[in-house]
């Protein structure tokens, strides 16, 4: 009887949860980027980010040297592919050369810093957002976005991925194949994910040691407990 | 005369050691739920350690708070470890608090003579809530800003002086750098000291009346010729070594969270915690952290601000009455199946409320919200009636314990 009641409540609770969850959401369905999260993908993303995004967007909490220290990129590569030709310091933060007050003037509001954007919005959101631009002559920039309606940002990746209409028709092909373009967007997403929490490298390096140490401690502590509790009858 | 003897003659510590450790007799049949108490002590110590370290780098001002918090993450050596320890630690403390309280409810540990132990413990739980709230306003993220606004606006409902109290609490008409200053002072001094002090009081009151056990029977009724309980064992060394192995398992879990799931799918560290405070960008739905959301769901379930606040206050305060709402002289629900079923429903309902409290305020959630509130309140209303008439088995004379 007791078990039946418990099961009954569980089923009722789950049923109710399911009922609520089954109702349609209004927000567009987000796509999931598929990739292996490793240094190679992140570095590819960093290069794309430096070329296409950093003109306007900073990742002010990142430092150029993290790319060397955490990801193993060579210092020469960082200078060649990532750093601005203005000769920013190697230990300095990755800040866009665009002055914030000018950017506010040009776009209506300054492009946001992207340091924690992946944590804030999720990688699925960024991935879908970057693939959801369409041409819209009613907007001052000429662009609009399905995920972020009336966004101020223009589709800077259009030369690569092509120009699309609101209904999803290709208006002007980009110079990359769709498959390659999606891979590049994925790389940028991987870089932003890394930027939002660079500790992941060290966490995964140290993790097994720390867990191993506590596991070992537990074994010895348990044996000690066993030895002491022998005489508890 | 050796140095040890010289000190022992003058120190209160040897007596305290005997009273609270070496000759404190605890029942030998504690089960897994009894680890939560000592683990909470460990976690408070670790929160102090990680809090001390992040405090050394934190800048309490509206301009710099957010940047300094993320400066710890990116630029301070092992800063991420301090930060994640402190963030995940606070959520895990609430996991343990709920296990600890549920344990007390299942085995009737709040009943005579332990009413004051329950009440002090419950006050501690409320103070932990306050500590957590002040803590999550400090990073001055957008969630900090809006959660701080929502929670302090509850004070506006105080009759007559509500607006004045709210301004005092915030340090101005809205959340600002002044709010951060006073919340930091509360977080690291007053409220923290209250927690430490009340933990000591909680343990002293417990040791005066002795620990309960899963069978809920009094071990002091069966004593040997030395006057020691037959079913009791000295806390030291038996429970110190047992708790030590519990520490090992728990630290493994804690480290696994920190190293492999530090945001715990954004339950322990919400997404809106990673964007700076913006007074012009209100969050679509300001939901509290998971450990407060059951009460938030009840607050929302009444479509009237003051009505909701009254229900929430009732929900938060009514567990104080547990020792008197339960009319059955038998403590443990091992012998009171009806109360045990009611408790299981109560706990499941608490999860339902926690889940629904995290959802956006949409009409489709009204039903589970209200059902959850009704079950929560209903539990406390039914408890005195059920416990007066429920079928009760006779507890055994001695605690049941299988040597292993």
Interface residues (C-beta under 8 A of the other chain):
Chain A: X2 X5 X6 X9 X10 X13 X16 X17 X20 X23 X61 X62 X63 X66 X115 X116 X119 X120 X121 X122 X196 X197 X198 X199 X202 X203 X204 X206 X207 X210 X211 X214 X215 X217 X218 X219 X221 X222 X224 X225 X228 X229 X232 X233
Chain B: X28 X70 X71 X73 X74 X75 X80 X81 X84 X233 X237 X238 X241 X242 X244 X245 X247 X248 X249 X251 X252 X255 X256 X258 X259 X260 X262 X263 X271 X272 X274 X275 X337 X340 X341 X344 X345 X348 X349 X352 X355 X359 X364 X365 X367 X368 X371 X401 X403 X404
